[in-house]
Amino acid sequence: MNQITINNTVIEIFVGELTNAQYDAIVIPTNSRLLPSGKLRCKTLREAGSKVQVECNRIIQKKTNIQVGTVVITSGGDLSSKYIIHANAGHDGKKLMLTTWNALKLADKNGIKSILLPPISKELIGFNSKVCANIMIPTIKKYILEKNINLRNISICLENLPDYKEFEKKLNS
């Protein structure tokens, strides 16, 4: 694990399992309809239980779809985390930056103290861990410096050592 502290908020990175983590909220990538898709989302929704998908369906009934760059929040269902933030980052670096910012903003607005994010767009074509790190880490640092009120721990959960190394370079730069 590697970490830095900015304005009393810890930013840390580690290799581990997102769904078993003890955080107030976890962020997972989503599509515009909040349906199961992608390895991480499917696994998380399966472990969270059907209650979370029911909540997602209610959100979609009201909003029709979740625009790229947008995030929504549900309960954590059967997970250890109280909340799940569903993030639609799309296929664009600027949208990944906006989505990361919006996830932090929504968590902060809801009084969340600890949040765990994956490299949100890593499963997309053209987005590897280096691209994600180069967008997400500066966005997190900027949010803490400019807007943060409640967040005290912002963690990034990575799948493997090569991903960790890319995020570590950016975290410590």
C-alpha positions in Angstrom: 0.0 0.0 0.0 1.2 3.5 -0.8 -0.4 6.7 0.4 -0.1 10.4 0.6 -2.1 13.0 2.7 -3.4 16.2 1.4 -5.4 18.6 3.7 -6.1 15.8 6.2 -7.4 13.4 3.5 -5.5 10.2 2.7 -5.2 9.1 -0.9 -4.0 5.5 -1.0 -3.6 2.8 -3.6 -3.5 -1.0 -3.0 -3.9 -4.3 -4.8 -7.0 -6.1 -3.5 -10.6 -7.0 -3.8 -13.1 -4.1 -4.2 -16.2 -5.9 -3.1 -14.8 -7.1 0.3 -13.5 -3.7 1.2 -14.6 -1.8 4.4 -15.4 1.7 3.0 -18.5 3.9 3.3 -18.9 3.8 -0.5 -17.4 2.0 -3.5 -17.5 3.2 -7.0 -18.2 0.9 -9.9 -18.4 1.6 -13.6 -21.8 1.5 -15.2 -23.5 1.9 -18.6 -26.3 4.4 -19.4 -29.1 2.0 -18.3 -27.4 0.9 -15.0 -27.5 -2.7 -16.2 -25.0 -5.5 -15.4 -22.1 -5.3 -17.9 -18.4 -5.7 -17.5 -16.6 -8.0 -15.2 -16.4 -5.7 -12.1 -20.0 -4.4 -12.3 -21.5 -7.9 -12.8 -19.5 -9.3 -9.8 -20.3 -6.3 -7.6 -24.0 -6.4 -8.4 -24.1 -10.2 -7.8 -22.5 -9.8 -4.4 -24.6 -6.8 -3.5 -27.8 -8.7 -4.1 -31.0 -7.9 -6.0 -31.9 -4.9 -3.9 -29.3 -2.8 -5.6 -30.5 -3.6 -9.1 -34.1 -2.8 -8.0 -32.8 0.6 -6.9 -31.0 1.0 -10.2 -34.2 0.2 -12.1 -36.1 2.9 -10.0 -33.5 5.5 -11.0 -33.7 4.6 -14.7 -37.5 4.8 -14.5 -37.2 8.4 -13.4 -34.1 9.5 -15.6 -34.4 7.2 -18.6 -30.6 6.9 -18.8 -27.4 8.0 -17.1 -25.4 10.4 -19.2 -21.7 9.9 -19.7 -19.9 11.8 -16.9 -22.8 11.2 -14.5 -22.9 9.3 -11.3 -25.8 8.0 -9.2 -25.9 6.4 -5.7 -27.6 3.4 -4.3 -27.4 1.4 -1.1 -24.6 -1.1 -0.9 -27.1 -4.0 -0.6 -25.4 -7.0 1.0 -21.9 -5.5 0.7 -19.9 -4.2 3.6 -20.1 -0.7 2.0 -23.1 1.4 2.9 -23.3 2.8 -0.7 -22.4 2.1 -4.3 -21.7 5.0 -6.6 -22.4 4.0 -10.2 -20.2 5.9 -12.6 -20.7 6.2 -16.3 -17.3 7.4 -17.6 -17.6 6.5 -21.3 -14.7 6.3 -23.7 -13.2 9.7 -23.3 -10.4 11.1 -21.0 -12.3 14.3 -20.3 -15.4 12.3 -19.3 -13.3 10.0 -17.0 -12.0 13.2 -15.3 -15.6 14.5 -15.0 -16.9 11.2 -13.7 -14.1 10.9 -11.1 -14.8 14.5 -9.9 -18.6 13.8 -9.8 -18.1 10.6 -7.8 -16.1 12.5 -5.2 -18.6 15.3 -5.2 -21.6 13.0 -4.7 -19.8 11.1 -1.9 -18.8 14.4 -0.2 -22.4 15.7 -0.6 -23.7 12.6 1.1 -21.3 12.9 4.1 -19.3 9.9 3.1 -15.9 9.8 4.8 -14.2 6.9 2.9 -14.6 5.9 -0.7 -13.0 3.2 -2.8 -12.6 3.5 -6.6 -11.3 1.1 -9.2 -9.5 2.5 -12.3 -13.0 3.3 -13.7 -12.4 3.1 -17.4 -9.7 0.4 -17.5 -11.9 -2.2 -19.2 -12.5 0.1 -22.1 -10.5 0.0 -25.4 -7.6 2.3 -25.2 -7.8 2.9 -21.5 -5.0 1.1 -19.6 -3.9 1.6 -16.0 -1.4 4.4 -17.1 -4.1 6.4 -18.8 -6.5 6.0 -15.9 -3.8 6.9 -13.4 -2.8 10.0 -15.4 -6.4 11.2 -15.2 -7.8 10.0 -11.9 -4.9 10.8 -9.5 -4.6 14.5 -10.5 -8.4 14.8 -10.5 -8.6 13.4 -6.9 -5.8 15.7 -5.7 -7.5 18.7 -7.3 -10.8 17.8 -5.7 -9.3 17.6 -2.3 -7.5 20.9 -2.6 -10.5 22.8 -4.0 -13.8 21.3 -2.8 -13.5 18.5 -0.3 -15.4 18.8 3.0 -16.2 15.3 4.3 -13.9 12.8 2.6 -11.0 11.6 4.8 -9.9 8.5 2.8 -9.9 8.1 -1.0 -8.6 4.7 -2.0 -7.9 3.2 -5.4 -8.2 -0.6 -5.6 -6.1 -2.2 -8.3 -6.2 -5.7 -9.6 -2.5 -6.4 -10.0 1.1 -5.2 -9.5 1.6 -3.7 -13.0 -1.6 -1.5 -12.4 -0.3 -0.6 -9.0 3.0 0.5 -10.3 1.4 2.9 -12.8 -0.8 4.5 -10.1 2.1 4.6 -7.7 4.2 6.6 -10.2 1.4 9.2 -10.6 0.5 9.3 -6.9 4.1 10.1 -5.9 4.8 12.6 -8.7 
